[in-house]
Amino acid sequence: MVRKDAIIRLHKQLLNRRDELKKLVTDSSEGSSASQESVEDSGDAAIRETRQGLESHLAEIEYNELMQIRRAISLIQEGRYGHCENCNKSIPIARLKAVPYTMFCVDCAQQRESMGLSSQDVHSDWENAYEFEDRLNDHEVRIHDLDLEK
């Protein structure tokens, strides 16, 4: 029962954070449409561009967090929340409290980090990866190489 109660509290936290992030993402996208009417020198332009770059990067981080939170909420609704996506072991409540949208236990998260994978790379799109790699390799396609009978 303790785990279930903790997950209910985490669900409420995730919903609140989701709503905050939705507002931030919406506000940042609306704020970026403001036009520059004043004359600026090259220093002002550099500062503005740097600020826009930082704001864009922060918006991307917030959007990624929002996507992870939405995934965690859907896992709660499916009854699969709190289990590692890699090894399927229960993720300790202490870890879920620290990072409520985590999909991995500490061991699997460390293993993924050492392999250079992020927490967003839960389900890789291998078909697109192969297509991308094929596009990088220039090779001639001949008509007899294609399977036209499908």
N, C-alpha and C positions, 0 to 999 in steps of 0.2 A: 504494500500500500504506500510506503514511503516513496518509492520510485515513481509510482503513478501520480502522487500528489506533486512531486517535484516536476514531472513532465507537464502537468497542468499549469503550474506556475511558469515554466519556461515557455509554454505555448502563449500565455498572456504577454510575456515579455517580447516574444517574437512578433506577435501581432502589433504591439505598440511600436517596436522598432521599425517594422515594415511600414506602418503609417507615417512615421517620421521621415523615413528614407523616400517614400513616395512623394511627400511634400517637398523635400530637399531637391530631388531629381526634377520635379516639375518646376520649382522656383528657379533652379539654375538654368534650365532650358529656356524659360521665359526671359530671364535676365540677360541672356547672351544675345538677345535680339535688339538690344538698345543700340541706337546709332551714335556715332561720334560726330558731334557738331562743332566742337572747338578745334582750333588750330593747335597742333602739337609739334614740338621739335623732335629730333631723332632720339633724344633721351627719354622723352615722354612716350614715344612710340615703342621703344624697347621695354620700358616698364609695363606698358599696357599689354604688349605681346607676352611678356613673362607672366603677368597676372592671369591672362587668358589661358595660357598653357597650364598653369597650376590649377586654375578653376576647372579646366577640362579634365585634368588628371584626377582631381578630387571627385568630380562627377562620375568618372569611370569607376573609381573605387566604390563609391556609394551605390552605383548601379549593380556592380558585381556582388556587393553585400546583399542588396535587395533580392537578387536572383537566388542567392544561397538561402536566404531567409524564406523565400517562397517555397523552395524545395523542401526545407525542413518542415514547414507548415503542412505541406502535402504529405510528407512522410508520417507526421503525427496523425493526420486524418486517415491514412492507410494502416496505421498501427505498426509501422516499421521504424519509427523514430527511435534513436538511441542505440542503434546497432551499426557496427562498422560496415561500411560498404565493401570493404576488402575481405576481412576475415569473419564477419558476421558475429563477432563477440559483442557483448553489451559494452557500450561506452560508459565509463564511470560518470555518475551525476556531477562530480566535481569538475570534470572536463566539460560537460554540457553546460554547466553554470558559467564557466569561463568563456566558452565559445559555443553558444546555443545552437548555431547552425552547422557545427562540425559534422562531417560525414564519416570520420575515421577515428579510430582509437589512437592513442599516442604513438604506439609502435608502428602502426601502418602509416600514420602521418609523417613520422620521421623517415621511414623507408621511402615514401613518395617524394619527400623533399630531397633526399639524397640522390634520387633518380631524376630530379629536376622537374617533377610534376607539381602542379598547383592543386589546391583543394577544389578548383572549378573543373578540373579534368576528370570528373567522375566517370562519365561514359564517353569514351573517345569515339569519334566518328571515323572509323577506319576506312569506309568507302571513300569519303572525301579526301582522306589522307593519301590513299593510293592514287586517286585521280590527280591530286596536287603533285605528287611525286612523278607521275607519268608526264605531266605538263612540263616539269623541269628537265626531263630527259628528251632531247630531240631525237626522234626516230621516225623513220618513214613507215607509213601504214599502207599496206597493199590490199587490194580488194579481196584476195583469197585469205587474208588474215582475219577478216571480219566474219562473224557468225551471223549470217543473214537469215537463217532458218528459224529464228526465235519468233 
